[in-house]
Amino acid sequence: MVILTVHADVTVNGHTYQWANWNGGGVMNGPPSNDVEFSVDEMVTVTYLDSYHYNNGKGVSSPGTLTLIDDNGNSYGPYQMESIENNNVIWHLALDEGEVVLPSGTYTVENSDPDTWSNNADSDYAGFFGINWKAYDSGASGDNEVSEGISGKWISELAGDMEFVQKGNTVTGTYGADNGRLSGTLNAYNQLKGTWAEAPTYAGDKDSGSFTFSFSDDFTSFHGTYNYGTAPGFAGEWFGKKV
């Protein structure tokens, strides 16, 4: 698995990307030898996604889907792509602000049609992919699901500054201590259960684990517990307040 060098502000076919491995060299069909991986160092809202399927000039019958998977195994998508070129060679998807919000971390791109996913030596034999984003502002989105409830900035004595994003019953977030991140599912009892991970490894019995948070009825505070690794148990209490 290869983590490619970040190419900031790359412009291809009139689109500017915050990250892309897209290049002007000759291409071969897939499936690519290496995965596409990209990283973001803050919470972002994605504005568009692109992939390239030249397929010896034939393109594909219809665009497929792209899925983004974080290093905790959480999936974002699949997103149905659209075509902006004859034969569906270029797959493109424009997104509304707040529609796809990614916490800081590393993501792998999964393509529903890897056999036609163009790649070459300059992309380290990973499929051609481009993504654009901007910093996430929890107050700027027109999506009510994102701007209500748990979403927003929090403070915790244990974890420092925190920020949550809620879409339906799915919650993702980041926290200041060791560049931590978390994700979980909110139930009908205002209880959030999920996993946390932090630097340097974001894995194992020291740098990851699970948590349970119980939120107040007005979602202005929570109290909960956390543990290390996958074994059940109690490591400590975790409290937070919305700011």
N, C-alpha and C positions, 0 to 999 in steps of 0.2 A: 504494500500500500504506500502510495507516494503523496506527500503533502506538497503541492506545487507552490512556487513562489507567488506571492500576491502581486498582481499587476494592477495597480490603482489607476483609475481614470483612463482605461483603455477604450479607444473608440473603434468599433467595427461595424460596417454597414450602417453608419449614422447613429449607432447606439453607443453611449458611453457607459462603461461598467466600473463599479468599484472593485470587482474581481473578475478576471477572465483568463482562460488559457487559450482562447481563440487566437489564431494567427493566419497569415496569408500563404503558408506553405501548402504543397500538395497533400492530399489526404487519402487515407485508406478507410475501408469499412471496419465496423466493429465485429465482434465485441471488443472493446478496448482492453488492453492488458492491465491497466492500472485504474483505480478508482479516482474520481474527482473529489478532492477535499478542499474546503476553504474555511477560513476562520474569520470571526468578527470579534472585536475587542470591547464592544459595548452593545447594549440592547438596540436593535435596529428594526425599522419597518421596511420590508422589501417592496420595491417599486416595479421591477420587472425581472423576468427570467428568460433566457434564450438557450437553445441548443441547435446543433447543426447536423443535418442528415443528408449529405450529398448523394451517397449511394450510387456512384458511377453516373451521376447526372440524372438519375431516375427519381430521386427523392423517395417519398413514401405515399401510400394511398391516403392516409389521413394522419394528422399529428397525434402523438400519444401523450403520455403523462410524465411529469417529473415529481420526485419525492425527495425531500431533504430530511436526513436522519442525523440527529445529534449523537455525541459520543456516549450518551446514556441509553441510546437505543430508541429515543422518542422520535416519532415520525411527524413531519409537517407535509401534508398532502395525502394522496397524490393530487397534483394540480393538472387539470386538462389544458394542454397547450393549444395555441391557435397558429395559423399559418400566415406569414407575411411575404411569401415568395411562391412562384409557380412550383407545382409538384411537392409542396410542403417540405422544401429543403430546409428552411429556417423555421424553427418552432419558437414562438414568442408568446409571452403572457404578461400583460400589464395589470398591475394590482393597485387597488385603492389603499390609501394610507391607513394603516392599522389592520388591514386584512390579513397580512402575514407578518407577525412580529417574532423575531428571533432573539433570544438571550445571547450574551457573549458565549463563545465556544467554537468548537470545530464541527463541521457538518460534511457528510458524505452525500453525493448526489446519485440518486437511483433513477434510471431511464427505462421506460417501458419497452423501448425498442433498441436494445443495445447492439443488435446485429447491423444496424445502419448508422450507428453513432460515429460520426467522422472523428478521426484522430490522426496524429502523426508524431514524429520524433520530437518536434518542438513543444508539443503538449505533454511530453513524457508518456506518450501512448495512452493518455486519458481522454475521454470524450470531450469534444469542444463544448464549452459551457461558459455562459456569462451571467452575472447577477449584478443588479444595481440596488442600492439601499440608501437610506439616510437615517440619522439618529432618531430614535423613537421618542416622541413627546406624548405622554399619556393624556394630555389635555387637548391635543390637536386632532384626534381622530373623530370622524363622524359616526363611527360604529359604537352604538350604545353599550354593546357587550364588553367592549374594550375599556370604556371610560367609567364604568360603574363598579360597585362592589369592591373586590379586592384590589383591582388595578390601581397603581400609583406608587408613591414613595412611602417607605416605612423606615423605622429605626428600631434597632434591637441591640441590647447590651451585649449579647453573645456574638452577633454577626455583623454589627455595624450598620451602615446604610444599606437598605434593601429596596428593591423595586420589583413589583409583581405586575404581570399581564394576565388578565382573565378573559377567556373566550368561551362562553357557555360554562361548562363545569370543568374545563381544562385550565390550569394555572401554571405558568412558567415564571421564573424570576432569577434575579441575581442578588448577591450580597457582597459587601466589601471585604470581609475576612477571607484572606487567601483566594480572592477572585472567585468566590463560590457561586454556584448556580443550583437551581432546584426546579423540580416539576412535579405536579401531582394532580389529583382529581378531587373536586369539591363535591361532597354529598349533600343530601337534603337537610342535614343537621348542622350545617355551617362548619363541617369538619373537613379539613384538607389533609389527604394522605398521599405521600409520595417519596421521592428520593432526592438526596442532596449529594453534591460532589464539589471538590475544591482542589486547588493547586497543592503540590506540583503534579500529581499523577491523575487526579480525578477518578481514582479507582482504588480497589483494595479495602483492607480493614482500617486504614488510617485516614484516607482521603475521600471516603464516600460512605453512605449509609442511608437510612430511611428516617422519616419524621411523621408526626401527626400534630397538626395545629387545629385548635378549636377557636373559631372567631366569634366575637361578640355579635349580637343581632344587627347592629348598625355598621359592622365591618370596620371599626376603628381600632380594634386591638385583637390580639390573639395570645393564647398561652398553649404550650404543647411540650412534647418530648422528642428526643432524637436518639438514635443509636448508631453504632459503627458497623460497617460491613453488612453481610446478609443474615447474620445470626440474630434471632430475636433477643431483646434485652433492653435495658435502660441505661443510657449514658449521661443524660442530663436534661434540664428543662430549657425551653426556648420561648422567650416572650417577645412581643413586638407591639409597636403603636404606629398608627398611620400619622403622617405629617402633612 
